[in-house]
Amino acid sequence: MSDVVTLSARTVSDHVALAEIELCGELMIAASAAIGERLSPDRIDEVLDVKVITERTTVPRQGEHRG
């Protein structure tokens, strides 16, 4: 019997992980270009393409996630 490695098809979690890696990369690029120590919550929202919906539902800003 030989040792054969079978690669499975990509799963949904693979796509989610790749999207998260891409977003982290975008944040790192923005942070490296920023003046000062931190990105502002507005800049983070801009980099992550967060939109605030004014009718009934809103998307929380990144600063509101911190406790």
C-alpha positions in Angstrom: 0.0 0.0 0.0 1.5 3.4 -1.0 1.2 6.6 0.9 -1.0 8.7 -1.4 -2.2 12.2 -0.3 -5.5 13.1 -1.7 -6.3 16.9 -1.9 -9.9 17.6 -1.2 -11.9 20.2 -3.0 -12.0 23.6 -1.5 -14.6 24.1 1.2 -16.7 27.1 2.1 -14.3 27.7 5.1 -11.4 27.9 2.6 -13.1 30.7 0.8 -13.8 32.5 4.1 -10.3 32.1 5.2 -8.9 33.4 2.0 -11.2 36.4 2.2 -10.1 37.1 5.7 -6.4 36.9 4.7 -7.1 39.3 1.9 -8.8 41.8 4.2 -5.9 41.5 6.7 -3.5 42.2 3.9 -5.4 45.3 2.9 -5.4 46.5 6.5 -1.6 45.9 6.7 -1.0 47.9 3.5 -3.2 50.7 4.8 -1.4 50.7 8.2 2.0 50.8 6.7 1.0 53.8 4.6 -0.7 55.6 7.5 0.8 58.6 9.3 0.7 58.0 13.1 0.4 54.9 15.2 -3.1 53.7 14.4 -5.7 53.7 11.6 -8.8 55.6 12.5 -12.1 53.8 12.7 -13.2 55.7 9.6 -10.1 54.6 7.7 -10.6 51.0 8.8 -14.2 51.1 7.6 -13.0 52.5 4.3 -10.3 49.8 3.8 -12.8 47.1 4.7 -15.5 48.7 2.5 -17.9 48.8 5.4 -21.1 50.6 4.6 -23.7 52.0 7.0 -27.2 51.4 6.0 -29.5 54.1 7.3 -32.8 52.2 7.0 -33.6 49.9 9.9 -30.3 47.9 9.7 -26.8 49.3 10.3 -23.5 47.7 9.9 -21.5 48.3 13.1 -18.3 50.2 12.7 -15.1 48.5 13.7 -14.6 50.8 16.7 -17.9 49.6 18.1 -16.7 46.0 18.2 -14.0 46.7 20.8 -15.1 46.4 24.4 
